[in-house]
Structure formats: structure tokens, C-alpha cells
Amino acid sequence: MSVTAAQGFTAAGIAAGIKANGKPDLALVVNHGPRLAAAGVFTSNRVKAAPVHWSEQVLRGAVVSAVVLNSGGANACTGPKGFQDTHATAEKVAEVLGGEFNAGEIAVASTGLIGVPLPMEKLLPGIETAAAALSEDGGEDAAVAIKTTDTVHKTATVSQDGWTVGGMAKGAGMLAPGLATMLVVLTTDADLDSATLDRALRAATRTTFDRVDSDGCMSTNDTVLLLASGASGTAPAYEVFAEAVRTVCDDLARQLIGDAEGASKDIRIEVVGAASEEDAVEVGRSIARNNLLKCAIHGEDPNWGRVLSAIGTTGAAFDPDRLNVAINGVWVCKNGSVGEDRELVSMKDREVRITADLSAGGESAVIWANDLTAEYVHENSAYSS
Amino acid sequence: MSVTAAQGFTAAGIAAGIKANGKPDLALVVNHGPRLAAAGVFTSNRVKAAPVHWSEQVLRGAVVSAVVLNSGGANACTGPKGFQDTHATAEKVAEVLGGEFNAGEIAVASTGLIGVPLPMEKLLPGIETAAAALSEDGGEDAAVAIKTTDTVHKTATVSQDGWTVGGMAKGAGMLAPGLATMLVVLTTDADLDSATLDRALRAATRTTFDRVDSDGCMSTNDTVLLLASGASGTAPAYEVFAEAVRTVCDDLARQLIGDAEGASKDIRIEVVGAASEEDAVEVGRSIARNNLLKCAIHGEDPNWGRVLSAIGTTGAAFDPDRLNVAINGVWVCKNGSVGEDRELVSMKDREVRITADLSAGGESAVIWANDLTAEYVHENSAYSS
């Protein structure tokens, strides 16, 4: 159902020949209104791809009539020519969609290898093909076309009281992942303005995409867009709408972690007893990024010492002698020292739950991560992977 | 020659039975004076092992008569009993060495698995064995006894004008590495006071051990000690002595990187054109810790896009459009975009040189790192590795 679950949207996903293997690599999502409201969140990497610079400008106008996305090339670190290519892409979409479309209202997103110019001679004709294929059932095709190292395409939908939030995502990690950039397009037919969309989207991404950390590497291309058509004629209350957006984002974020490159475990890290939410997130990220712990989880070794050594590198408020750690519900570390018998911990399931209790307050946060595997190394050490 | 290269020191390395495999696991280094000056640098991890807490207290007195080191157990996260064990270890050394030795002047260092109590019934008798084996030629044995996952023992010596600085090291990474904690003992017969040793040691570690980063993981046990006996009767000028200490530290640091767990490449990351040394170090560390880049280097893929994405996550002063990156001397990225042909880059050698030019000033720094390999994952995912 993806981006066409909500009324007022058409989409398409086609093979333009950008990928050498001939797989789908170009997606188009069009908002037919009556509203063209939109919000966007982008990578915080200071080295940003050309399409990120472009789309940030488009979002400043708070009107987005279409989104064009390509896999097979990130168009990052490609210089002034890369930005011209993004501009030409938006112009081409405006041209083929017809008179009422304006390039300045068309967002562009790209994913693939950094530092390689896009094959515009294939991409531009592909836009004509995609426009001809636009359909109210095109959401799945679009979700497939934005895949890179993803093994499955990712979609999610929430519907209630006559309105819908749906979306698609690609990527193998956090809002700031690695080569496998995260691209997300959400659509809704709720009748809400761009300021409301922006508030709901930022609230949702802060606790979903921002808290998955597959490999600690931040992309140059991450893009999350929320488009509203108003086609349902319904304007839900903010809190209800925001919760629907959060639910879709959470669903897609979990799908990203579940399909991360080479991963064999999904690790849910819950930090409790923190003096502040910021402390909880800092500690959670430090645990999530500890390569030694990620290896131990892969080996189904409940190595709580590596959790403590990761906590110890943070600036969060805690007393080392009051730290407690549970792995899959067994408190293997109590008061900074040996707790329950580690032999009681079973780690056979794909999901592994780590709870770190800082004993310093009442705040908490959940971060999702993956284990570190030989397959991850293999997948990311191959030439131009 | 290790810690007995300098006059005034004896050492021993024996098998006390702490390691299940029967390999050497206990080292003793004794300063016979006439001076007992000392300086120490310890892990900045806030979760510190019992021997680190103990030795930090000992160093406050600025007098160290002996150092006892064990492999086979980190004595970290072992609670009040762990600290008692460290205290008992120092007391035992004082007892067996005889009347003039005081437990409060005996440093203790441990390395091995976190969260497991030391087998004191083996360690304490081992101290008697080690004391009986003390010799002016015992430096090599001591260096062997502190190994854990090290494949070779590490020693270095500089001699000039009648005085010597020698040392031993174990570990697989930075001053703040992972499970394979870094322990270093340096000795000298130069006739210098503890304040001078402290100044020279901090200056040396800041640009050597502090700038190797094998896997981004910080240990609970890292310890670097410098002991002076004054036995040469020579008091070299500070600058000359400091340079000798820096040379020995640099040599040992490079040996650590060259023997890092599972590594197939040593990566020399030089950041130039930085606005400040702090910026250069921050950028160097960010590049050093990027898992995707570490995989690419393993695959001999000159993937400069991953270098740029790592630089982009820092707060250093730079303009993305003025970044330049060379890999093994080939400027594959110029002005933030495609530079010289990446096919010109050969990465067959173990050493890989990355130069990142921030075009923002005149400061620079060098960070050493390793690649990420399937062997690293394997070695660190085995149960209780």
C-alpha cells in the first residue's frame, strides 16, 4: 500500500538503467491535492549530497507536488555538476507532469555510491517512463525501486476515521546510516498544513529513525519526507495524527533494523534510571556502537562487561558502583559487579534485549542496533559496494 | 631488553595458573633505586578496574618500588572484593620482597575478562615464584607474561649517553582499547624526579598511545607507568629525555597496531590543513572509527566517499567543497568531489596512508587505526573471548 495508501497520490517505480543489473532504480510519487503540504527531515552530516541541498530548499517553500527518487547513485560529493543534475531532474519531472508543476516544488532523493556522477542520459528518459506508469496502485513498485542493499522493500500504513498515513523506506540503518542511505517518503490524505506536518514528523523521527543505529555511520543522503494531499477532507486532532505518523515511522524503522546489512541480531537497548532523556540516548548510542559488544551479541555471549565499558565512556550522570545490566531479562550485572548467573541468559532469538539501569533518575530511552558479523565485513569490503 | 634494559631494575614473568592454558600470566618489575621516582597515565573510562583505582592512589605518592601485572583476568567490575584482591596482591609483593618494601608503593595492573574475580589462591603463590625468579635479564619474560590476545610480545629501548629508556607493552589497540587492555611499563635509569617523569610521560602518550585507535573501544584497565631508578647517575636535559620516552612510546604504539586483533591493514590517517590540533584529532578519530571505511580498506577499496562522510559528522572547521583526500598518495578527492583516478591507488601493502586536507588552517595530527575484518568479528564473538 505504501505511499499510495492515502488518497490523492499516485506513484510508479521503474528500471531506468541507472543500476547496471537492470533492476528497478527510479521512483516517482505525485501529490494530486487538493493540498500540497509537506515537511522534511534530512541528514545532519555536514557533507550533504546534492539532492539533500536541493530538497532542503524545496521544503523551505513548504509545498511539494512530487518526489523523484533514484537508487544506483547517491549524487554525493559530485561538485557543482551534481547539483545541476539534481536541478535538471526536478525540471524534467515538472516538464513531463505538465503545466501546473513547478521544479521548485519537486523534491529529489538519491542513494547509492558516493562520488560517482549520475548517468543523466538514462535518468532523464526514465522520468518519462515513470510518469507514464503513475498509478494509484504504484506504491509497491515505488518501494521496490528505491532498494539498494535492502533484501526486502519496506512499507507501512495506518488508517483510521477516514484518513490514512502510509509510507515506504529503504536503507540498512539509522536516520544517519552508512552507504545504505535511508530514504523515506510518507503520505497522508489528512487535511493538515505544513507546519502541523513538520511538528508531527520531527516528533516522530526523534524517537524512531533517530534511535536506530545499525553501524554508527552517518550518510550524506538521508531524507524523510511527509506529504499531505488533504484528499480525505478530514483534519484529525494533532495528537491523533502525530501518533499515526509515529506508528508508521516506528514500523519502518524496525523494518530497517531487521534488514540491516549482514546482521543476525536485532538489539533493543533500553536505558532506564537516567537523570535525563539526553543521558539515556547518549548511553544507548554508546552501547549501540561498541564493536566488541556487537561481536559478543553475534556470538550469543552475554558479555555485560562490554556494556559497562561502553557506559563508562559517556558523560552521563551515574555512579559506576550502582550500574545494573540485564540481558534478555537476566540481571547479569548488579551494582557494577557480578549479578545473576550469565548461564541463565538465552540468546538464541534474533531479538536481544539489553537493559542498562543507571540508577540516576527516572528518564529512559530505547535505541535499536544490530550485531557485527563477518557478513557485514564481507558486504562492505567488496569493491564499490 | 624491555624493562630491564635500564640499570637498577629486575623483572620476572612466570605462569601462576591464572590462565587455564598454563601460559605465563604474572609479571613482576622491581625498582632497586637509588631513586624510586614514577609517573602514570590511566584509562579515562569512568568504569575503572580495581587495579586502576589502586595504582592511581599509589601514583599520588609519586614513589613506586615495584609493579605486579597479571594477564588472565581484568579484575574489573568485581566490586569491593576486587579492590580487596588488588590490595592483597600489593601486600603480598611487599611481604615477599622484604622489609623495605611498602604495599602503598607497589602498583598493580591486570588484563583479561571483565567481571570475573581473580583466582587469588593461584595469584598469591605465583608472586612468591615470580619474586624468586627476579633477574636483571627478566625483562623479556615479563613482556611475555602480560600477553593476552597478543600474538607477539612488545618491547622497545632507547639508550644514549649512559642512560636508557626501555619498556614493554601488551594490547591490541589504543590507549583506550577494548578487551585487550593496553598495559605498558617503561623504566629508565636516568636520575630524574617524578614531576619530570610525569611531564615527559604525558607529553609522550598524548601523541602516541592516545592516537592509536584499533576498534574505538575504551578499556577499563589501561595503564602506562614510567619508573626511574636513577642508577645511571645521569640527569639528561628534559627535552632529550622526553624525546627518548616519546620514541619508545611511539615504537610500542606502532607494535600494538601491528598486532591488533584480526587486523590485516595498519591505517595511517594524517589530517592536515586543520584550524587546530583538536580539530585534526577529532577528524582523525572519526575517520579511524568508521566501520564502513574500515571494511573498505580491508577490501583494498579506495572508497574516499566514506572518508568524507566521516569528516562530515565532526564539528571541526571546514568547508565541504574544499576537502581533499589522498589514499596512498593519490588525491582521489579534490574540492569535495571526484579527483584523480582511483584506479591509480594501490593498496596491496599492509600499511595504508589516508591524508585528509581540511583546507582550514595549518595544524595537523596523525591517528593510527586498523581495518575491520571477519577475523576480528570471529575473535571477539567467541564465548568469553
Interface residues (C-beta under 8 A of the other chain):
Chain A: N45 R46 V47 K48 A74 A76 C77 T78 G79 G82 L113 I114 G115 V116 P117 A176 G178 L179 D215 G216 C217 M218 S219 T220 R289 N290 N291 L292 C295 A296 H298 G299 E300 D301 N303 W304 G305 R306 L308 S309 A310 I311 G312 T313 T314 F318 P320 D321 L323 C333 N335 G336 S337 V338 L372 T373 A374 Y376 V377 H378 E379 N380 S381 A382 Y383 S384 S385
Chain B: N45 R46 V47 K48 A74 A76 C77 T78 G79 G82 L113 I114 G115 V116 P117 A176 G178 L179 D215 G216 C217 M218 S219 T220 R289 N290 N291 L292 C295 A296 H298 G299 E300 D301 N303 W304 G305 R306 L308 S309 A310 I311 G312 T313 T314 F318 P320 D321 L323 C333 N335 G336 S337 V338 L372 T373 A374 Y376 V377 H378 E379 N380 S381 A382 Y383 S384 S385
